[in-house]
């Protein structure tokens, strides 16, 4: 019997899950080891538990709770499928109810009087950008844009292309910039957030109707003491104020959303096979509408836009240290590229900076 068993490390390797996640499933009674050594506490599992572990991870990956998974795993075939469909019907009903509440709240908030926007500075921010192919990629699919626009706006934008097209990200940034210039030349006082949203619709026209080609896009308009952002995908916008960092945007991955909702633990995500899969992007079959965000700006603030070749590779502590001890934007941009390369440089890296 012992020869047929495997260690938790072997099960982790074969199932694609982390030992931490497997321990969580053991503690919750979902995946009980076949044997636990009474002296060492080492867990041993059967080879037939590999598929069971993968099933649990898949169900957790769509947001199902541990208690419901326990019920489903006790069922066979069509009964388990019926349980899954029943769970999903309620998820859809819950989402429908929440959507109605969101629409009502949005109407109420939109009816509130807007406070007067006081321009605290008319100084053009200092900007910098950097782009690197990385150490393992054969093509550069990231793109970066920094540009002064009519009306005193500064545009920062990054895009991270994927699939077979090598220039989609670059074409997206060109289309975004051209649309913004046209609108702001016609009306320099146009509302920045509405201007970004209108330009985004022109960008969406570049998305292929089918295939695996796509891109992320994060764009920021700096307008005196306001930062206006349109965001889609897993590129990021970060605001640095003194020693404090705010990740303004949220990565548009299914698993990240589940963690934010408290339905999945960080330990489960760490080695999940779908941890980096986007569920919103400028791609065929995906939702392409952006998040639209606004933040106040203060003198001395630093704004960073970056593709995941930086933030997914460099340890958060190292990134925070570089950003909070920032010097001139040009030097900081090169320092961030060096951090990504020192961490292995497994991806293209693109970033744009603005210092007030």
Secondary structure, 3 states (H helix, E strand, C coil): CHHHEEEHHHHHHHHCCCHHHHHHHHHCCCCCCCEECCCCCCEEEECCHHHHHHHHHHHHHCCCCHHHHHHHHCCCHHHHHHHHHHHHHHHHHHHHHHHHHHHHHHHHHHHCCCCCCCCCCCCCCEEEEEEECCCCCCCCCEEEEEEEECCCEEEEEEEEEECCCCCHHHHHHHHHHHHHHHHHHHCCCCCHHHHHHHHHHHHHCCCCCCCCCEECEEEEEEECCEEEEEEECCCEEEEEECCEEEECCCCCEHHHHHHHCCCCCHHHHHCCCCCCCECECEECCCECCCEEEEEECCCCCEEEEECHHHHCCCCHHHHHHHHHCCCCHHHHHHHHHHHHHHCCCCCCEEEEEEEC
